């Protein structure tokens, strides 16, 4: 027990406390932290008049919203379609988790190659059917779309696997009752399956949302934030502020903003699980008393 | 579901077409990477169809030139960066995994058997940690590792143990949490029986508990290894020329123009191979680890 607490204090809690302190400083990487000047809340307030920060915040929100909603729809849809007792389901699941297991750097690399203007498979295919090439990574609209597509490829399986697990643990009795009452396939999905899956779906959605804010490497390799700032998501902006612009204080302030957003999401998830647990408890007690 | 319904569903061709399409979509990009890594640059840039080409290991020879037991003919100049990075990656990932597992098992066992904290606290910390993006750790870890954690002249930045410390800390909450859920299932009577038979606490732990939680250990090991093996951002900030890992060298070799796709895809494939092997060997444990957070709290 003691070693675990020691390691986590030294390498997690201390850094996070350090970062909160650093966000009040005007600090560049060549200085020791003691030499940096204290600037109070300036790092925080100046960010709100910084156009490129606002831009990257917007990009991050757009990216997260699109990615999570599309992945939820596709993932849950596929789970509903494939929820059957087929042989080889475990092989299918194994194949689906591959994109999540390989390094994000490699995922970025693969997609950068496929989006390549001349040798990439997408443009080659388009050209061979006589269509124009698409500027996948060099146009600000397309580049955002491209990273969204890549993320969907990588993470939809996560939602698929979770919702499939949820589907297969649904009470058989409810579904049977619905079938006996003559509910059609759609009615079963909308009135029985989805409501019963809802707790898992909400948690999945929040987990995915948290992860969507953490994406960095895939985008770094594919576009490095460009063209312009069109794909510069927040975590990429933090990394660049720290290493290229050498403003550690500002980067720390940005990190704190990001952390705040993620903290709210996490707390929302925690509160939700607690509420649904206590509701289930109450229901159970009510049934027992009855 | 009735048997009749099952058989009609099995015969539905659209269903199978969908499954096949999904498999192609999931595997296609990975297969493409591997096939590109077996092509010469001429074939990559060529206009002709990408399916017909002479596979070659030349790219792998270029990448691995200084760790090969023979001197490849085609390589004129041997760049040792990648061979070294591969060694570094292996050392760092294996060390992180081993240390995390040792510390994590001890902590999880103590948590369950001696009831330090409630399960709620542990799952809360594990969740909180899942939330912290590596980008957020970048500034403080860089600052502390370069200036604070120093023994005499040498600092934690640039060393193996510096980065291993970060990875261990990043993974511990999750590892403790998942192991704990396995240890809870070990019946205490089993341990008591062993103790009655004269086993000391260490024997109980190593000979009774550890063998029973093997699946949990496997899941924890794979997750830790994967994170340490794949991580880029912190490795990029902390490590120097001699201790760089593979992801860092890949990003460094990506330039705006003139990318030698064959070589870089060979590097990428080598980086992807260990996780792919794990996936096929232990997909069940991985899925357990992945779904643990959402399906049961």
Interface residues (C-beta under 8 A of the other chain):
Chain A: X1 X3 X4 X5 X7 X8 X10 X11 X12 X14 X15 X16 X18 X19 X22 X27 X29 X32 X33 X78 X81 X82 X84 X85 X86 X90 X92 X93 X94 X95 X96 X97 X98 X99 X100 X101 X102 X103 X104 X105 X106 X109 X110 X111 X112 X113 X114 X118 X119 X121 X124 X153 X157 X158 X161 X162 X165 X166 X169 X200 X203 X204 X207 X210 X213 X214 X216 X217 X220 X221 X234 X235 X236 X238 X239 X242 X243 X248 X251 X252 X255 X258 X259 X262 X263 X265 X266 X269 X270 X273 X277
Chain B: X1 X6 X9 X10 X15 X18 X19 X22 X23 X25 X26 X27 X29 X30 X32 X33 X36 X44 X45 X50 X103 X104 X106 X107 X110 X111 X114 X116 X124 X127 X128 X129 X130 X131 X132 X133 X134 X135 X136 X137 X138 X139 X140 X141 X142 X143 X144 X146 X147 X165 X166 X168 X169 X170 X172 X173 X176 X226 X229 X230 X232 X233 X237 X247 X250 X251 X254 X261 X264 X265 X268 X271 X272 X275 X276 X278 X279 X280 X283 X284 X286 X287 X290 X291 X293 X294 X295 X297
